[in-house]
Amino acid sequence: GPSDGWPWTCYVLADVDDQATVRAACNLVRTVPVGTGDARFWRFAEIEARMGRALTVREDVDLPGGTR
């Protein structure tokens, strides 16, 4: 559910091609510096990656722009 206060929750849902892409995205979060010190973003965030079946949209759902 939504977070009303600290710590806030944020999710990233991404359609990726392979594990290497997931690994690169997680590594980006681990290496981004925060502020002027030695802290990295991962210190303030929890990283969890899940891979599964391809994301499909039901036939009865209209997409923006009328594309499918």
Rosetta blueprint (number, residue, H / E / L):
1 G L
2 P L
3 S L
4 D L
5 G L
6 W L
7 P L
8 W L
9 T L
10 C L
11 Y L
12 V L
13 L L
14 A L
15 D L
16 V L
17 D L
18 D L
19 Q H
20 A H
21 T H
22 V H
23 R H
24 A H
25 A H
26 C H
27 N H
28 L H
29 V H
30 R H
31 T H
32 V L
33 P E
34 V L
35 G L
36 T L
37 G L
38 D L
39 A L
40 R E
41 F H
42 W H
43 R H
44 F H
45 A L
46 E L
47 I L
48 E L
49 A L
50 R L
51 M L
52 G L
53 R L
54 A L
55 L L
56 T L
57 V L
58 R L
59 E L
60 D L
61 V L
62 D L
63 L L
64 P H
65 G H
66 G H
67 T L
68 R L
